[in-house]
Amino acid sequence: MVPDAPAARTGPGPGPGPEGLDLAPFRGLRYVPGRVGDPAAVTSPPYDVVVRPDGLHELETADPYNIVRLILPQAADPAEGHRRAARTLRRWRAEGVLRQDPRPALYVYEQRGPAPGSLQRGVIGALSLTGPGDGTVLPHEDVMPDVVADRAALTRATAANLEPLLLSYRAEHPDDADHVIDAATRTTPLLATRTGDGIAHRLWAVTDPAALAPLRAALHRHRALISDGHHRWATSLRLRDEHAGRPPWDRAMVLLVNTARYPLRVQAIHRVLPRLPADRALERVRATAAFRVRRLPAPLDDALRTLDATPGPAFLLSGREPGALHLLDRPDPALLDRTVPAGRPAAWRALEATVLHTTLLRAVWRIPDEPGSIRYLHDTASALAQAERAGGTAVLLRPVAEETVRALAEAGVMMPRKSTSFGPKPASGLVIRPLEEGPVAPEN
């Protein structure tokens, strides 16, 4: 039954506001069974998780229609890459590799990992875009303008939302959204596949108005935290403003997950400094007495456990020499006072990403905050390998507690960019939201 009026919103945020989550169905663009092989071969992790160049090459060779050709088009000139992605998307649609669903749908999406209890379910739809002052969708990280500009140019060229953002909300007690999602999973899925990481993916389309209405009304009672996709959210806001809020640019494709039922994992995002050799990085730290420096014996797992058990801001450094790991801890309090901006909450000042960027990168190492100087890696092994190949430095961080992320978001305080990595992340390539409608094909 659909309530006459939405109740007060719940989830992240200081209190009820004038609007809630407005998730609309859309006609998804999906790979056509029979035109591609295993659906897993055409999927990809989100664009910012793909490890280049190794991961990109692996995905490109997995299948000629892998979605990575759209989300990370390769060309010497970025503008040509965007045009290439647009041409590729048009060609795949013309060839019948991708086909738009005949009816608008909200898509129930399930990910099930190999470990017991590793189940996540949510719903993919077109979410109405709201500004930061509205309080309906709460970001928690700053963004890099060049990345937003690149994603905006790609979206303009392709006229499509190629990947969903990951947003989380909390419904402590099962509601109509949970009931509709659970009911969908008892039917035959549109798609079922297993990716190389062992995660099984299933997708269903909810098209019945009798199910869509209560699902949408239940979500309207909540607000959400951006768990993954800050740059895509900022991109969508920019494009909405460019189009004066006109449909379909007034919405963005998102995956909404109720973390009261399906808690997300929070992982760290590591830094690689390709132009700063590790021995020089350590020399500068010692010369300024910025941190205590200790060499840790291998293996890596033991060093990571030592890092996890270390109180206060701490980092693990590695460079060209395999297995040479150094722990930085016990920062100089006077240096922190001089370098970490005042006037922010204590929780923000104590964030390791804050200390890394304000104290180590800016004050001690004098590394400019630009793409060529800092790389962001989600995977520990990949960060170490990149630093070794480049002769630079890998800086390994610890994850931030989800409670800290939510508390800062509720207070309207932005964390440093790339402070968190929430997961599991939705696979890219399961469904695309086209911003240009195609012809309505007959249903099978």
N, C-alpha and C positions, 0 to 999 in steps of 0.2 A: 504494500500500500504506500502511495506517495504522500508524504506529509503536506499539509496546506502551506506551511511556511517552514523554511530551514531553521533548525535550532542553532543555538550559539555554537560558533566554530571551536574546534579543539585542535590540539597539535601544537607545533612550535608557534610562539608569538605571545605578545603581552595580553591578549584578550580578544573578545569578539570584535569583528569589524563589519563594514557594510556589505561586503561581498565574500563569497566562499569560492572554492575551486569549481570552475565552470568547464567541465570536460565534455567535449562534443564528439560525436562519431564522425568518421570521414571514410571516404572510399580509398582504401589502401591500395598501393601499387606493390604487387608481390611477384616473385619468381613463379613461372608456370611449371608445374610438375611435368616431366617428360622433355622439357626444353633444356633443363640442367640436370646434372647427375645428383649426387648426394647433396641435399640442401646445406649440409655443414660446409661443403667445399666452396660455397659462394658467400659465406658469412665472414665477418671480421670482428675483432675487438673494436671498440670506439677508436676514432682517428688518433686521439692523443695517447693511446695505450700501445699502438703498433710501434714496435722497436725497429727503427730504420737504421741501416738498409736491410738487415737480415730478415726481420719479420715481414717487411714489405715485399721482398723478393719471394719469400715463402708463400705469401697469400696470392701474389700475382700468378705464380706458377701452379697454384692449387686448382684453379679453374679459370678459363678465359672470361667468365662472367662474374668473377669475384667482386663484391661490392667495394673493395679497396680501390678499384679503378675510378670509382665515383667520389669516395670520401677523401682519398689522397692521390689525386691525379698528378702524374709526373711530367714535368716539362722544365726546360731551362728558365722560362719566364712564367711566373705564377699566373699571370693573366691568360696565357696560352693553356696552362694546366686547367684552369676553370673552364675555358671554352672546350677543351678536349673532353672534360667530364660531361658537359652539356651535350656534346655531339654523341658521346657514348650512350648516355641515357636515352636520347631520342632514337638512336639506332636500336637499342635493346627493346624499346617499346614497339618500334616499327616491325622488328623481326618476331615479335611475339614472345620474347624471352621474359619480359615483364608485362603484366596485365593488371589493369585496375579492376578492383572488385566491383560488382554491379550495384551493391547497396552500401550505404554508409554503415559503419560498424565501430564499436569499441572492441578492442582486441585483448582478450585475456591471454596473459603470457606467463608461462611457468618455466622455471629453471630448477633442475634437481641434480645436485652434485653426487659424487660417488660416496661421500662420507654419510653415515647415518644422520638424519635430521637436517641435511643441507637442502632444504626446500624453500623456494621463494615464488610467490605468485603476486601478480599485479595486473593493472589494466592500462593499455596504451590507447591514447586518444589525443584530440586536438584541444589543448588547454588555452583558455582566454588569457591574453597577456596583460599583466598588471604591473604598475610601477612600484618601485621600492617603498614608497610611502604608504602604499595600500595595506601591506602586511599580510596579503594572501599567500604570496610566494616569497620565501625568505632566502636570499643568498647569504653565504657566510665567507666567501673568499673574494679578494680583488681579482681583476682580470688583466690580461696583457693586451693593450690596444692593437698591436700588430696581428695578434691571433684573431681578435674580433673582426678586424678589417678583412682578413683572409677568408674567414668563414662566411662573412656577409657577401663577399664577392662570389664565392662558390655557390651560395644559395641563390643569389640573383641570377647567375648563369644557368643553373640547373632548374630553377623554379621548383624546388623540392626541399622538404625536410628529410634529409637522408638518414638521420640517426635520431632516436629518441633521447631526451634528457632523462635522468633518473631523479625522481622526486619522492620524498618520504613524508608520510603523515601518520598520525596515531589515532586509531579507534580502539579504545580499550575493551569494548564489548562488541561482539559480532553484530553488524548492521546489514542493511539491504545490499550494500556494495559487496560485503563478504559473501552473502548468500548467493548473489548472482554469479560472482566469480567461481564459487565452489560448484554451483549447478553447471556452469559451462564446462568445467573440467571433467564432468561425468559424461560428456558427449564426445563424439569423434572429432579429433583436432584437425584443423586445416593443414597442419605441418607438425612433424615430429622428427627430430634428428639429434645426433650426439656429436658435439665438437671434440677436437683433439685433446682438450683439457679434461675430458670425462664428464662434462656437464650435458645433461639431456634437456633439450628445449622443446616445448610444445606451445602451439598457438591456436586460439579459437576466435571466431568472430561472433559477437553478440549484436544481432540486427533487429530482434523483435522489440517493438516499442514498449511492450508490456514489461520487458526486462530492462531496457535502457532507461526508462523513466525513474524507477526506484534507485538504480545504480547511480545515475547522475545526481539525484536529489540527496542521496547519502553522502556523496563526495562534496556536495555544496556546503555541508556543515563543517568542513575542515579547511585548514590552511596547511601549507607544505613547506618543507625545507629542501632546497636544491642540494641533493646529495652528490650528483655528478652532472656536469654540463654547464658550468657557469659561463663559459665563453659562448656556448650555443644559446643560452638565455639572453645574454647581452646582445648577441647577434640578432636574435628575434626581436628584441625591443628596438634596436636600431632600424630594422627593416619595417617594423610596424610604423614607426614615426615617419619613415620615408614615404610610406604609402598612406599616410594620414589615417591610420587605423582601419583601413578598408579590408574586408575579407578578401582572400583567405589569410592575408598577412597579419591579421589581428590575433592569430593563434599559433601555437608551436606544438610539435609532436612530443609527448612526454610519456614516460612509464611511471605510474603512481603505485607505490608499495606501502601497505599498512605495516609499519615496523612493530606494532604491538603484537602482530601475529608472525611476522617474518622479519626478525631483526637483521639489519645490514651489518656487514663487517667493515670496520674502519682500518685502513692500512696507511702507512706512510708513503710519501712520494720523495724519492731520493734526488740528490743533485749531482751532476757531473760537471766539473770545471775543466774543459779540454785544454785550456791555455795555461793552466797553473799546475806545474809538476808537484807531486805530493811532497817531495823533499823540501821544495821551496815553501810550500804551504806550512809545513811543520816548523821550518826555520823561522818564519815570521811569527807564528804563534809563540814559540819559545822566546824569541827576541822581545816581544811585547809583554810576556808573562800574562797573556790573555786567558789562557786555560792551562790546567795541568795536562801534560801529555804523557801517556803510557803506551808502550808497545804491548800488544796482546798476542799470546801464542795462538797458532792455528789449532783447530779448524774454525771456519767461519761461524758455524752454529754456536760454538762455545763463546766466541767473541760477541755475537748478537745477544746471547743470554746475559753476558756481563753488562752490555749496554742497557738491556732492559732493567737490570737490577740497580743501575746507577742513579742515585737521586739527583734532582736538579737538571738543568740543561746539559745535555751530553750528546756527542756525535762520534761516529766511527769513520775513520779516514782510511782510504786505500788508494794505491796508485799503480805505477808501472810494474813494481816488484810483486809478483803473485804471492799471496799469503801474508804480505806485510800489512798488518792492521794496527792502527793506533787509536786509542780512546782519548777524546778530549772531554774533560769534565772540570768541575770546580772553577767556573769562570770568575775573573776578578770582579768583585762587586762594584768597585769604583768605575771600572770600564763599562759595566752594564749601565750604571747611572748616567754616564756621559753619552752613551750611544743609543740606548733604547728610549724612544720618545716617551716623555711623561704625559700625564693627562689621559691615559688609557687604563682600562680595567687591569687589575693585577693578573688575571688569567691570560689576557692578551700579552702582557709584558713578559710572562713566563713561558710563552709558546716557544718551542725550539725553532720553528720557522722564523719567528720574530727575531730571536737572538742570532740565528744564522745570518739573516739578511742584513740586519742593522749593525751587528757587532763584528762578525767574522768577514762577511763578504764586503761590506762597505768600509768599515774602519780598519780592519787588520789586513785583509788581502787586497782591498781596493779593486774589486771585480765589478765592472759595470753590469747593471741589471738589464741585459739585452740578450736576444736569442743566441748569438754566436759565442757568448761567454758562459752561459749557464744552460745546461740541458736538464730536463726533468724526466726521471725514469721511475716507473711503478715497480719494476722487478729488480730485486737485489742483485741477482746474478748478472743481469744485463747492465746495471750501473757499474759493477766492478769490471766487467769485460770492456765496456766503452772507455772507462778511465785507463785501463791497461793499454788498449790499442792506441789511444790518443796521447799517452804519456802525461795525462792530466791527473786530476784528483776526483775520487768519488767520495761524497759526503752522505753517509747513511743516517737517516733519522728514524725516530720511533713514532708510532701512530698516536694521534690525539684522541682522547676519550670522547665518545659521542656526546656525553653530557656537556662537556666543555664547548663543543661545536654548537650545540643547540642553545646553550646559555648565552653565548656571544651573539648568535643570530637573533635571539629574542631581544637583546639589548641594542641591536642595530650596529654591532661592531664587526667590521670586516677583518677576517684573518688574512695573513699574507697569501698571495697567490700560490696555488699548488700546495696547500697545507695538508690536505686530506685526500684519500682515495677510498670512496665508499664502494662496496660491492656485495654480491656479484653484479657486474655491469651487464646491461642488456646487450645481446649480440647485435651487431649491425648487419642489415641485409634481410631480416625477416619480414619487415614491412616498411614501406616508404610512404610519406605523405606528399603527394604531388600538389603543387600550388597552381597548376594548370590542369583543368579537368580533361580527361580523355572521353571517348565515346563510351556509352553504356553497353557493355557486352552482354549477351544473353547468359543467364545462369545455367550451369550444367545440370 
